[in-house]
Amino acid sequence: MKKTNKLIAPVAGALLALSPGSVFAADITVSPDVTESGVLAIANTLDYAPFEYLDENGEQAGIIVELANAVADVMDVELDIQRTPFPSMIPGLAAGRFSVAWETFSATPERLEQVDFVMFLKAGVAASTLAANVKAFAGDYPLCGKAVGVSAGSVADFLVEKLDTECTSNGLDTVNKSVFNTSTDIVQAVLSGRIDARLDDATASSFFEVESKGKLVVLPTLYEVSPLGMAIAKDDPDTANMMQQALAAVFENGTYKAVLDKYGMDAYAITEPYFVGSMDDLRQD
């Protein structure tokens, strides 16, 4: 079937170089809903580079966009990316508005009460600031007393509460948190001097350092190192099984590595996708 979102040329080329048998090597059990519709619909913000964004031509691009296209390919279905605000994703899954929210979710006990995850990456959280301000972020608690921007509902959003406790316990000023709806808004706030730093996952932080041509610099402290995954409703094992199997095929045929290498994210690869239904399922590989 013809896809609604095209793979970007270098990764598509990697797929074509493989034998058809290797691309469809996994025995993928497609969920009844996707079998009936012929469409894999996923929720995604399309506003979180380098994972998903609209390029200069308005086309969907990024790591998750390319992996989602590859997953749709191995299932031989169309791909429909439904643009959805990040804070609405887990409630939307719980309410049955869509079946897959493909973002870089970290598993938390609170989230696992409503959703399960299929992990496909690992990363931590890092702060970025202007190159001229790096020296102001010295010491064991570099964010204390600083104005820091975070994405609404993200791990960084909740991390600030933990950092506040550490700051006050050590007699330091708390973090002054500003919440934004998009990652690009946070970047602009740092570049304009409205806030001191942005707190985000390390992979995205590294991407924006490159995109800003060195105006933004990632600080060395890494917080909350953890696996990252897509979210699926608790009562939908068919979708979870399908996505894990399809991702395994994408790992096996080389597309996963090709996509991460393309974006300079090979350091954040995991050995295989896996299901997480409780905190005990998390791995550190």
Secondary structure, DSSP 8 states (H G I E B T S, - for coil): ---SS---HHHHHHHHTS-HHHHT-S-----HHHHHH-EEEEEE-S-BTTTBEE-TTS-EESHHHHHHHHHHHHHT-EEEEEE--GGGHHHHHHTTS-SEEEEEE---TTGGGTEEEEEEEEEEEEEEEEGGGGGGG-SS-TTTT-EEEEETTSHHHHHHHHHHHHHHHTT----EEEEESSHHHHHHHHHTTSSSEEEEEHHHHHHHHHHTTTSEEEEEEEEEEEEEEEEEETT-HHHHHHHHHHHHHHHHTTHHHHHHHHTT-GGG--SS-EEESSGGG----
